[in-house]
Amino acid sequence: MKKYMVLCAGLCAAVAFTSCKSSESAYKKAYEKAKAQESAQQATEPEPVETNVVAPLEVKPVTETKVVDNTDNVQVRQENVSLVNGNGLKNFSVVVGSFSLIANAEGLQQTLRQAGYDAQIVKNNDRNMYRVVAATFDTKADAAASRNELRSKYADAWLLYNGQ
């Protein structure tokens, strides 16, 4: 009886191993079929033609050349913030730091106040971040000029529009 069980188990194992083996020729046929389709598709597609388009140069006298002020292209973020520490925000503010801990924001605020700025701390409740504002202005142009000055020391300074 024991011999028959071992024989049956061996026979089942042999059948299982031989039935799971895939034939290599099936993979080879599928590969050759895909290659044939690819080459047929390449033969029917026309080669892309590269053309260079050059716009004609329009010459204007110097008196007609218009100089554009770049203050309109300054990026401004709009966030709803609440004042945590400071005198209050105007329309446009220059943000020089963003922190998740208020202690870090207070440290930067003290540094800015020692440098002569009216630094303030505001909180963006949506992102749970404390923003350190170095200066605040009524006009975008003044805020952009201040931001450009502050970027020498605070490279990531950006403009905030108080959306309240």
C-alpha positions as CSV (number, residue, x, y, z in Angstrom):
1,M,0.0,0.0,0.0
2,K,2.9,2.3,0.9
3,K,4.5,1.6,-2.5
4,Y,1.4,2.6,-4.4
5,M,1.1,5.9,-2.5
6,V,4.7,6.8,-3.2
7,L,4.3,5.7,-6.9
8,C,1.1,7.8,-7.2
9,A,2.8,10.8,-5.6
10,G,5.8,10.5,-7.9
11,L,3.5,10.1,-11.0
12,C,1.5,13.2,-9.9
13,A,4.7,15.3,-9.4
14,A,6.0,14.2,-12.8
15,V,2.8,15.2,-14.5
16,A,2.7,18.5,-12.7
17,F,6.2,19.5,-13.6
18,T,5.9,18.5,-17.3
19,S,2.5,20.2,-17.8
20,C,3.7,23.6,-16.4
21,K,6.7,23.8,-18.8
22,S,5.9,26.1,-21.6
23,S,7.3,25.4,-25.0
24,E,10.1,27.7,-26.2
25,S,8.8,27.5,-29.8
26,A,5.6,29.3,-28.7
27,Y,7.6,32.3,-27.5
28,K,9.7,32.3,-30.6
29,K,6.6,32.3,-32.8
30,A,5.1,35.2,-30.9
31,Y,8.4,37.2,-31.1
32,E,8.7,36.6,-34.9
33,K,5.1,37.7,-35.4
34,A,5.6,40.9,-33.5
35,K,8.8,41.7,-35.4
36,A,7.0,41.1,-38.7
37,Q,4.2,43.5,-37.7
38,E,6.7,46.1,-36.6
39,S,8.6,45.9,-39.9
40,A,5.4,46.0,-41.9
41,Q,4.3,49.1,-40.0
42,Q,7.6,50.9,-40.5
43,A,7.4,50.1,-44.2
44,T,4.0,51.7,-44.6
45,E,4.8,54.9,-42.6
46,P,6.4,57.7,-44.5
47,E,9.6,59.2,-43.2
48,P,8.9,62.5,-41.3
49,V,10.2,65.5,-43.1
50,E,11.9,68.2,-41.0
51,T,11.4,71.7,-42.1
52,N,12.7,74.9,-40.5
53,V,10.3,77.8,-40.3
54,V,11.9,81.2,-40.0
55,A,9.9,84.3,-39.2
56,P,10.8,87.3,-41.1
57,L,12.7,90.0,-39.2
58,E,10.8,93.2,-38.8
59,V,13.1,96.2,-38.4
60,K,11.7,99.2,-36.4
61,P,13.3,102.5,-35.6
62,V,14.4,103.1,-32.1
63,T,11.7,105.6,-31.5
64,E,9.0,102.9,-32.0
65,T,10.7,100.4,-29.7
66,K,8.6,99.8,-26.6
67,V,10.2,99.1,-23.2
68,V,8.0,96.9,-21.0
69,D,8.2,97.0,-17.3
70,N,8.5,93.5,-15.8
71,T,6.6,94.1,-12.6
72,D,3.5,92.6,-14.1
73,N,5.3,89.3,-14.7
74,V,6.2,88.8,-11.0
75,Q,4.6,85.7,-9.6
76,V,2.4,86.1,-6.6
77,R,0.9,83.4,-4.4
78,Q,-2.5,83.9,-2.9
79,E,-3.1,82.3,0.5
80,N,-5.6,82.9,3.3
81,V,-3.4,83.6,6.3
82,S,-4.1,84.8,9.8
83,L,-1.8,87.2,11.7
84,V,0.1,85.5,14.6
85,N,2.6,88.2,15.5
86,G,3.0,91.7,14.0
87,N,1.3,94.9,13.0
88,G,-0.9,93.6,10.2
89,L,-0.5,92.9,6.5
90,K,-1.2,95.1,3.5
91,N,-2.1,93.7,0.1
92,F,1.4,92.4,-0.9
93,S,3.9,90.9,1.4
94,V,7.5,89.5,1.0
95,V,7.8,86.1,2.6
96,V,11.3,85.0,3.4
97,G,10.7,81.8,5.4
98,S,8.1,79.1,6.0
99,F,8.2,76.8,9.0
100,S,6.0,74.1,10.6
101,L,7.2,75.1,14.1
102,I,6.4,78.6,15.4
103,A,9.7,78.7,17.4
104,N,11.7,78.6,14.1
105,A,9.5,81.4,12.7
106,E,10.0,83.5,15.8
107,G,13.8,83.1,15.5
108,L,13.8,84.3,11.9
109,Q,11.5,87.2,12.9
110,Q,13.9,88.3,15.6
111,T,16.8,88.2,13.1
112,L,14.9,90.3,10.6
113,R,13.8,92.8,13.3
114,Q,17.5,93.2,14.4
115,A,18.3,93.9,10.7
116,G,15.7,96.8,10.7
117,Y,12.7,95.0,9.1
118,D,9.1,95.1,10.5
119,A,8.9,91.3,10.4
120,Q,5.6,89.6,11.1
121,I,4.4,86.0,11.4
122,V,1.3,84.7,9.7
123,K,-0.2,81.3,9.6
124,N,-1.6,79.4,6.7
125,N,-4.1,77.1,8.3
126,D,-4.7,75.1,5.1
127,R,-1.0,73.9,5.0
128,N,-0.3,74.4,8.7
129,M,2.7,76.5,8.0
130,Y,4.0,79.7,9.7
131,R,5.1,82.3,7.1
132,V,7.7,84.9,8.1
133,V,6.9,88.2,6.3
134,A,9.9,90.6,6.1
135,A,7.9,93.6,4.7
136,T,4.4,94.4,3.5
137,F,3.3,96.9,0.8
138,D,0.1,98.3,-0.8
139,T,1.5,97.9,-4.4
140,K,2.9,94.9,-6.2
141,A,5.8,96.9,-7.7
142,D,7.0,98.0,-4.3
143,A,6.8,94.5,-3.0
144,A,8.7,93.1,-6.0
145,A,11.5,95.6,-5.5
146,S,11.8,94.7,-1.8
147,R,11.7,91.0,-2.7
148,N,14.6,91.5,-5.2
149,E,16.7,93.2,-2.5
150,L,15.9,90.5,0.0
151,R,16.9,87.7,-2.4
152,S,20.6,88.5,-1.9
153,K,20.3,87.1,1.6
154,Y,17.1,85.0,1.3
155,A,17.2,83.3,-2.1
156,D,13.7,81.8,-1.8
157,A,11.9,85.0,-1.0
158,W,8.5,85.2,-2.7
159,L,5.4,87.5,-2.8
160,L,2.2,86.7,-0.9
161,Y,-1.2,88.3,-1.8
162,N,-3.4,88.4,1.3
163,G,-6.7,87.0,-0.1
164,Q,-8.9,88.3,2.7
